[in-house]
Amino acid sequence: MRASIVRIGNSQGIRIPKVLIEQCHLGRDVDLEVKGEMLLIRSASSPRQGWDEKFRSMAAAGDDTLLDGELDNQSSWDEGEWQW
């Protein structure tokens, strides 16, 4: 499919047909990337997308404990130097 570049204020853009937007599942925000001489347009990623499920699977596997162990005990430095 061919599209024309149009002027939009001080910028330029293209109109993406609705059918292509639906096929690609594009939302309101998109990520743009240049690869060689191509422009790649894809749905904007959410940096923390899927974290809830990952945390649940970690808890189910028992892999959600602190690496440093429990931190309930204060050191002498904590008691003498730290101001709460």
Residue, then its C-alpha position, 0 to 999 in steps of 0.5 A: m500500500r502506498a501513502s503520501i507524505v502530507r504537511i502537518g504544521n511545521s512537521q510532515g506525516i502520513r495517514i495510516p488507513k484504519v484497516l492497517i491500524e486494526q491489523c497491527h493493533l496500534g493504540r494512541d501511542v506508537d514507538l518509531e524506530v529507524k532501521g536502515e532506510m526504513l521507518l518501523i512503527r509499532s504499538a508503544s511498549s509499557p516498561r512495566q508491562g507483564w510485571d504483575e504476572k512475573f511477580r506472581s510466578m516468582a512467588a509461586a516458585g518461592d523466588d521472592t525472598l530478600l537476597d540479604g536476608e532479614l534486616d530487622n537487626q540494627s548494627s551499632w552504626d545504625e544505633g549511633e550514627w543514623q538519625w531517624 
